[in-house]
């Protein structure tokens, strides 16, 4: 087991490290900062051992989704996967951040580490679209230009209902060019509450992929042409310095924020650059986006979000959120472990089947492995 673990780790390090950098995105309506990036320092051996051997095993959230009382046309656009924590993740091990050590600004667009802005149209698929933004970033950190298919991700998790994180963990996803996003195809895999949109606009009943063998064959081809594999997740704390630390290493974060529809929709107005201050219902809607940068302004720090509502939203699909607003509305955030599709999935263990409590679970690899970094990092 130990030999297999070290072999796998070597593959991970090789697949996620590269000095090659694709060219930056096209010019933005504002200056893009491209200061130096800083590789993440590994945590202490003890912190790593604790994190690696204790999985955050969550029960399904009791939150009702979609929330009751939503108009059907709004409920049809909700992605329940963005409203619940990942069922299986390890805790992020906080690193020390001495004052003054973080760069004042990091904009991963300027480093060519952000993929294109995508558009989920009328489909409630924000969780999957945000995950493909993370995968696009992982590809660029490997010196590749892959754009990962949101349809493939959505067609994998939507039929499982409440099992977003588990359903895509260990899976390799294909390129968007191989299976481009199509709302009609997405509707075959969509949840039943999306029926208002799917039936009225596209003439497709949700959860009907089983009656479309041609579509299941397309998904199988996508499965066979995977480019990048999701191996695991680290759950981020509600600590902006830790977010900034990950961003400063070149990595994009998957994040979900409590969400007010009218406030976020206001960024379709020309010239809009910031998520406005708004109230929210903690039991209400949550929206998933990618976090791709931050900056320090005279008014305080702001974080840069990449949305999936097309380039007419915000600044070509991006918007700033102030640190106080981010703290107030932050729901969940994850660092995602990604490797090339050639890397096999990590072994999975069900702690409930062990003859001892989950919190006392024994390491499944030798303690010497605790000397290794928690996740692959850029060198």
BALO-943900 format. One record per atom (N, C-alpha, C): residue in three letters; x, y, z. Coordinates in pm, whole numbers, plus 50000, padded with zeros to 5 digits. Layout:
BEGIN
alaXYZ...
//
This chain:
BEGIN
unk500834987950000unk500005000050000unk500865012550000unk501965012250085unk502795024050095unk503475026949962unk503965016549894unk504615018549765unk503665024649664unk502435019649662unk501445025149569unk501155039649601unk501115042849731unk500835056749769unk501925066049719unk503205062149739unk504295070849697unk504345072049545unk504065061149474unk504025061849328unk502955071349281unk501785070749345unk500685079549307unk501045094049336unk501675096449450unk502045110149485unk503025115749384unk503975107549339unk504935112249240unk504235116149111unk503245108149071unk502465111648951unk501735124648969unk501155126749088unk500415139049115unk501325151149106unk502485150149166unk503415161449163unk503835164549021unk504075154148941unk504475156448803unk503355162448721unk502115158148747unk501005162548664unk500555176648697unk500805181348820unk500305194348861unk501385204948868unk502585201948822unk503665211648828unk504165214348687unk504285227148654unk504805230848523unk505205245248525unk506295248348459unk506705262348447unk506095268848324unk505455260848237unk504835266448117unk503595274448155unk503355285148085unk502205293548112unk501565297647981unk500275294047960unk499595299047841unk499505314147846unk499225320247731unk499135334747725unk497935339547806unk498015351947862unk496895357247941unk495645359047857unk494525361247927unk493275364047859unk493355377347785unk492395379647697unk492305392347627unk492145403647728unk492515415947689unk492435427147784unk491055428547846unk491045432047974unk489825434048050unk489475448848052unk488215452448088unk487875466648100unk488695473848207unk489435466648289unk490275472948391unk491665466748384unk492665473248443unk494005467348442unk494035454048515unk494775444548462unk494925431548524unk496315430848587unk496365427948716unk497625427248788unk498215413348771unk499485412548739unk500145399648721unk501445399448799unk501345401048931unk502525400349016unk502995386149033unk504125384049099unk504655370449117unk503755361949205unk503715348949174unk502955339449254unk503885332549353unk503285327249460unk504065320949566unk503545306849591unk504385296449569unk503925282849597unk503485281349742unk502495273049764unk502015270549900unk503075263149980unk503315267850101unk504195260550191unk503455248350245unk504125236850258unk503435225250315unk503135227550462unk502065221550513unk501775222650656unk502745214450738unk502665215850868unk503535207950954unk503175193150942unk504145184050969unk503835169750960unk502655165551046unk502535171251165unk501425167451253unk500105172051195unk500055184451147unk498815189551088unk498435181450965unk499425177750886unk499155169650767unk498605155950804unk499175149850906unk498715136650947unk497265137150992unk496915147351069unk495545148651116unk494595150750999unk494985159550906unk494115162650793unk493945150650701unk495035143250679unk495005132250583unk494255120050635unk494125118750767unk493515106650821unk492135109050879unk491675121350877unk490335124350928unk489525130950817unk488605123650763unk487745128750658unk486525135450720unk486135146650660unk484925153350705unk483765146350637unk483185136750704unk482065129150649unk480765135850692unk480055141650599unk478855149450632unk477595141450602unk476595143650683unk475275138550650unk474635148050550unk473675143050473unk472975151750380unk472295163050455unk472445174950403unk471855186550469unk470335185350468unk469725190850574unk468275190450582unk467635202450514unk468445211250457unk467885222850391unk467015218550274unk465865224750261unk464945221350154unk465375228450027unk465455221249920unk465895227049793unk465035221449679unk464515230849595unk464595245349607unk463845250149732unk464205261949785unk463485267149901unk462005268749870unk461145266249967unk459705267549942unk459325281849911unk458295283349827unk457775296549797unk458395303249677unk459425297049616unk460015303249498unk459085301849379unk458965312149295unk458215310549170unk458825299449086unk458025291549017unk458565280148941unk459655284048843unk459525295848779unk460535299848681unk461865302948748unk461845307348875unk463085309648948unk463625296649005unk462745288349057unk463175275449112unk463865266949005unk463435268448880unk464005260548772unk465465263948746unk465925275548795unk467305279748771unk468225276848890unk467675270848995unk468455267949115unk469275255249095unk470495255349147unk471305243249149unk471495239249295unk470785228849337unk470855224649477unk472265220449518unk473095216749421unk474465212949454unk475265224549510unk474835236949484unk475535248649536unk475065252549675unk474055245849727unk473445249949852unk473825240949969unk474605230449943unk474935220850048unk476435218450051unk476975215450169unk478415212750177unk478775199950104unk480035199150061unk480515186750002unk480445175850109unk479965164350070unk479755153550166unk481045147150212unk482105148950136unk483365142450170unk484505151850133unk485225156250233unk486375164950210unk487285164050331unk488535167550313unk489415169250427unk489455183950463unk489755186950586unk489845200750629unk491135206950575unk491025218950522unk492215226650487unk493045228950612unk494345226550600unk495245228950712unk495745243450703unk495325252250794unk495725266450784unk497245267950790unk497755276650704unk499165280250706unk499325293650778unk500475295550837unk500745308250900unk500905318950793unk500305330550815unk500405341650721unk500925353750798unk502235355250810unk502765366850881unk502335379850814unk502115390350890unk501705403250831unk502685407750723unk502115412350611unk502925417650504unk503495407550408unk503205394650428unk503785384550340unk502935381550217unk501655384550223unk500805382250106unk501015393350003unk501035389949874unk501075400549773unk499855409649788unk499995422549760unk498835431449774unk497725428449674unk498045421949563unk497025418749462unk497455406549383unk496485398149351unk496705386449265unk495515385649171unk495775385849042unk494725384348941unk495185373248847unk494605361448864unk495095349848789unk494805350748641unk493935360148600unk493755362648457unk495055367348394unk495785375748468unk497025381248416unk498125370948400unk497995359548464unk498985348848453unk498565338248351unk497445340448283unk496965330248190unk496475317848259unk496025319048384unk495605307348463unk494105306548482unk493355314148403unk491885314148411unk491325310448275unk490385301048273unk489765296948149unk488705306748103unk488045303847992unk487045313047937unk485795313748024unk485115324948016unk483805326548082unk482785318148005unk481965310848079unk480955302148018unk479565307148054unk478555300947994unk477175305548015unk476285293448037unk475715292648158unk474825281448189unk473415283448136unk473135295148080unk471835298448022unk470745296448127unk469675289348094unk468545288048187unk468625275548273unk469755268848273unk469895256248346unk470525258848483unk469955253148587unk470525254348721unk471735245348735unk472885250248692unk474095241948685unk475325249548734unk475125259348822unk476265267848861unk477365260048931unk477005249949011unk478025242249082unk478965235348985unk478385229448880unk479205222748780unk480025232348698unk479435243748661unk480185253648584unk481355259048665unk481125261948794unk482215266748878unk483315256248889unk482935243448895unk483945232948903unk484775232348774unk484135234648659unk484925234448536unk485885246248530unk485535257548593unk486475268748600unk487705264748681unk487505256948788unk488625251948867unk489465242248783unk488805233648707unk489525224148622unk490285231248511unk489695241648454unk490395249548352unk491675255448410unk491595260248534unk492775265648601unk493825254748622unk493395242948664unk494345231948684unk495065228448554unk494325228448443unk494945225748314unk496015236148282unk495715248748307unk496665259448275unk497875259048367unk497705254348489unk498865252748576unk499755241348529unk499225232548445unk500025221948383unk500555226248247unk500305238848208unk500765243648079unk499895239347963unk498645235447993unk497715230847890unk496585240947873unk495915240447760unk494835249847730unk493465243347731unk493325231847795unk492035224847799unk490935233647857unk489755232947796unk488535238747851unk487605227047878unk487255225148004unk486525213148045unk485025214848024unk484365204047988unk482955204047949unk482015205248069unk481275216248081unk480255217048187unk479135206748169unk478825203448044unk477775193548020unk478175180048077unk479435176348061unk479895163548113unk479805163348265unk480225174248330unk480145174948476unk478685174548520unk477825182348456unk476415182848494unk475735169348473unk476025162848360unk475415149948331unk475895139048427unk476965141648500unk477475132148598unk476815133948734unk476645146648777unk476125148548913unk474625150848919unk474015156948818unk472585160248826unk471705147848850unk471935136648780unk471065125048804unk471185119048943unk472245122549018unk472425116949152unk471705125049258unk471055135949218unk470305144649307unk471245151549407unk471355146649528unk472075153849633unk473545149849646unk474085143149548unk475415137349564unk476425143949471unk476565157149479unk477445164449389unk478915160449406unk479445162549527unk480885160849545unk481315146249529unk480545136949581unk480905122849569unk480805118049425unk479795122949353unk479565117749218unk480655121749120unk481295133249144unk482335137549050unk483745134449101unk483865130649228unk485185127249281unk485675114249217unk486905114449173unk487485102849107unk487205102048959unk486345110848909unk485965110548768unk486895119448685unk487115115548561unk487885123548465unk486915129648365unk487075142548339unk486115149848256unk486745154248124unk485925153948021unk486395156447886unk486395171247854unk486895174447737unk486975188447693unk485615193147642unk485385206047655unk484125211947607unk483965209847457unk485065209947383unk484975207847238unk484475193947205unk484735184247292unk484285170547267unk482815168647300unk482295176147398unk480875175247436unk480435188947484unk480165198047391unk479855211947428unk478515213047500unk478405223547581unk477185225447658unk476015228447567unk474905221647594unk473665223247518unk472525222047619unk471705232647637unk470645232047737unk469625221047711unk469425217547585unk468485206747554unk469015193547611unk470285190547584unk470865178347639unk470895178847792unk471225190547847unk471275191847993unk469925188748056unk468855192547991unk467515190448047unk467195175748065unk467745167147980unk467495152747996unk468045147848130unk469115154148179unk469745149948304unk469285158248423unk468565169148399unk468235178848503unk467275173148606unk467245179748722unk466315175948828unk464885179448789unk463915172748853unk462525174748817unk462035188948839unk462615196148938unk462145209748964unk462535219648854unk463375215448759unk463735223848647unk462765222348530unk461665215248553unk460735212348445unk460105224548382unk459865235048460unk459245247048404unk460035252248286unk461355252948300unk462205257748192unk462385247148085unk462695235048124unk463035224748027unk461875221247935unk460685220247991unk459525216647909unk459085228547824unk458985240347887unk458465251947815unk459415256647707unk460725256747735unk461675262247638unk462225252047541unk462425239647589unk463155230047508unk462355217347478unk461155216247535unk460325204647506unk460885191647559unk461665192447668unk462295180547725unk461865179147870unk461455167347910unk461125164848049unk462395161348126unk462625167748241unk463815164448320unk463815149748362unk465005145048397unk465205131348443unk464715121048342unk464925124148214unk464465114948109unk465625109448027unk466845110148077unk467985105447998unk467895090447973unk467225083148061unk467095068748041unk466335064947915unk465525074347865unk464775071747741unk465515077047619unk466765081447637unk467545086847526unk468875079447517unk468875067147464unk470115059347458unk471225066247380unk470855074247281unk471855081547204unk472615091447293unk471895097247390unk472515106947481unk473405099847582unk472965088447633unk473795080847724unk475065075847654unk474935072947525unk476125069047448unk477095080847437unk476565092947421unk477425104847419unk478155106447552unk477425104447661unk478075105647792unk479155095147810unk478915083147762unk479925072747772unk481175076547693unk480975082347574unk482135086747496unk482905097547571unk482165106447637unk482825116747716unk483625110347830unk483035100347895unk483735093148002unk485045087047951unk485005082347828unk486175075747770unk487245085547724unk486905098447720unk487845108547669unk488215118747777unk488265114047901unk488575123148011unk489935129647997unk490015142248040unk491265149848033unk491855152448172unk491005155948267unk491455158948402unk490575151548502unk491195146948611unk490485139148711unk490445146648844unk489275146648908unk489125152249042unk489465141449144unk490425144349230unk490865134349327unk490385137149469unk490035149449500unk489585152249636unk489395167049658unk489045170449781unk488715184249816unk489265187549954unk489615200149972unk489935205450103unk488935216650133unk488245215550244unk487255225550281unk487935237650342unk487685249450284unk488335261650328unk487605267850447unk488345273750540unk487705280850651unk487195294450604unk486385300750686unk485895314250655unk486975324050701unk488095323650631unk489275331450667unk489885337350540unk489655350050510unk490125355750384unk491625354450360unk492455355250464unk493895353750443unk494225339850387unk493485329650429unk493735316150376unk493265315050231unk492155321550197unk491745322050056unk492845328449973unk493325340150022unk494335347549947unk495615339449932unk495955331550032unk497165323450025unk497075313349912unk495915306849897unk495735297249787unk495765304449653unk495075315649644unk495065323149519unk496455327849480unk497245331949578unk498595336849551unk499525325749503unk499115313149520unk499905301949468unk499545298549324unk498495305049272unk498075302549134unk496845294049120unk496245289849234unk495085280949229unk493775288749243unk492775283949173unk491405289349180unk490625281249284unk489725287849355unk488885281249454unk487445279949404unk486815268649438unk485375266949419unk484695272949541unk483755282249518unk483095288949630unk481605290049604unk480845290449712unk479395292649703unk479025303549802unk478235313249755unk477835324649837unk476315325149850unk475855329149969unk474445332449983unk474135343649885unk472985342849824unk472795349649697unk471435356549693unk471445369149657unk470205376549632unk470085378549481unk469015373249424unk468865372949278unk468935386849217unk468215396449274unk468185409749213unk469535416649225unk470235414449337unk471545420849355unk472545415449253unk472585402549237unk473535396849141unk473125399748996unk471835399948971unk471375403248835unk471675417648797unk471875426448897unk472155440448867unk473475442048791unk474325431848794unk475595432848723unk475445430848572unk474245428348526unk474005428548382unk473935442948330unk473835452748420unk473835466648379unk475235470548332unk475355477648220unk476675481448170unk477475489148274unk478745486248282unk479625493248373unk479645487748514unk478865477248543unk478835471648678unk480115463648704unk480695465548821unk481955459148853unk481955451748986unk480985454749075unk481005449349211unk479665442849248unk479745432049325unk478545426449385unk478025436649486unk476815441649472unk476325451849565unk476045445949703unk476075454649802unk475715450449937unk474245446449936unk473945435049995unk472555430249994unk472315421450115unk471075420350154unk470685410850256unk470465397150196unk470295387250281unk470075373750230unk469435365350339unk468835354450295unk468245344650384unk469205332950396unk469765330150515unk470715319050528unk470165305650482unk468855304150482unk468235291650436unk467765292850291unk468145303850226unk467665306350090unk468655302049984unk468725309649878unk469515305849761unk471005307249786unk471775298749719unk473225299449721unk473715297449578unk474755304849542unk475235304549404unk476725301449403unk477135292249315unk478525288049306unk479265295749198unk480455300249231unk481325307349138unk482765303149168unk483675306849079unk485095304749103unk485705317649157unk486575316349255unk487325327849308unk488695327749242unk489035338749172unk490225338649086unk491215349749116unk491015357249224unk491975367649255unk491525376349370unk492375385949405unk492025395849507unk492885408249485unk492495419049549unk493295431349544unk493025439449671unk493965448249701unk493845457049816unk493585471149766unk492495477149810unk492105490549768unk492085499749891unk491985512749870unk491865521949986unk490665518750073unk489645512350015unk488445508750092unk488565494950156unk489655487750129unk489825474450186unk490035463950078unk490195451550118unk490465440750023unk489185436449953unk489345432549827unk488235427249746unk488695414249681unk487735405149657unk488025392549591unk487345392149455unk488015385949358unk487535385549220unk486835372249195unk485595372949145unk484785361149118unk484565359348968unk484605347048923unk484275343548785unk482925336548784unk481955342748719unk480605337448715unk480405329148589unk479235322948578unk478915314548461unk477635319348393unk477465332548389unk476295338548325unk476655345948197unk477755342348136unk478145348348010unk478925361348028unk479535366247919unk480395378147927unk479655391247943unk478315391347931unk477585403947949unk477345407148096unk477745398148185unk477585400248329unk478865406348384unk478745417148460unk479915423248524unk480955427648423unk482215425048453unk483335428748367unk483705416748280unk482895414248177unk483155402948090unk482995389548158unk482125388948260unk481895376548331unk482535376048468unk483245386748507unk483925387448636unk483355399048718unk483505398348851unk483075409348938unk483845408549069unk483985420149133unk484625420949263unk483575420149373unk483975414249485unk483135414149605unk484025418949720unk483525428249799unk484325433449910unk484535422550015unk485625423550089unk485885413450191unk484765412750295unk484235424150345unk483115423050440unk481905416050380unk481595418950252unk480455412450189unk480745397550165unk481985394450130unk482355380450111unk482235372750242unk482675378650351unk482575372050481unk481115370050521unk480285380050493unk478885379350534unk478105368950455unk478485366750329unk477685358150242unk478365344950206unk479585342750252unk480305330350221unk479555318450279unk479305308650195unk478605296550238unk479595284950250unk480235281350138unk481245270850138unk482335274450039unk483515268950063unk484615270449969unk485525258349975unk486085254449860unk486905242449853unk488095244449760unk489215239249807unk490355237449719unk490215223449659unk490365222349529unk490095209749460unk491415203649414unk491615191049447unk492805183649404unk492525177649266unk493325181649169unk493105177749029unk494395171748974unk494265161548892unk495415155448826unk495035151848683unk496015148248605unk495745143448470unk494885130848476unk494125128548371unk493225117048369unk493975103748378unk495255103848345unk496045091448352unk496325087248496unk496175096448591unk496395093248732unk495155086048785unk495305074448846unk494125066948894unk493495073849014unk492215071449037unk491565077349156unk492225072349284unk492195080849386unk492685076649517unk491735066149575unk492235056949656unk491345047049718unk490365053949810unk489155048149820unk488115053949904unk487835044550020unk487595050650136unk487355042850257unk486105047850324unk485275038650366unk484055041950439unk484345040250588unk484545051450658unk484905050650799unk483795044350882unk482555044550833unk481445038750910unk481605023650923unk482385017450832unk482555002950837unk483724998750925unk484495008550974unk485635005251058unk485165001551198unk485884993051269unk485464988951404unk485874998951512unk486045011751476unk486365022051573unk485735034951524unk485535044851611unk484865057251570unk485605064351457unk484845071251371unk485465078051257unk486505088151303unk486225095151416unk487175105351459unk488495099451508unk488495086251533unk489715079751577unk490295070751469unk489885073151343unk490305064551234unk491825063951224unk492365051851201unk493795050151192unk494285053751052unk495525058151041unk496055061550908unk496035049350817unk495745051650688unk495785040650593unk497115040050521unk498045048850560unk499395048050507unk500365050550622unk501615047350598unk502625048550703unk502785062950749unk503065064850878unk503175078450933unk504285086350865unk505255079550804unk506315086850734unk505765095350621unk504595091350568unk503995099150460unk503595113050507unk503485114850639unk503135128050691unk504195138450663unk505375134250621unk506405143950587unk506185149950450unk505235145050375unk504995149650239unk503985160950238unk503965169050131unk502985179950123unk501565174550121unk500605182850168unk499215178550176unk498645175950037unk498905185149945unk498405183749809unk499545187249712unk499445183349588unk500435187849490unk500455203049484unk501615208649464unk501725223149459unk502625227249343unk502555239749305unk503375244849194unk504825246649241unk505755242949157unk507165244749193unk507815254549097
//
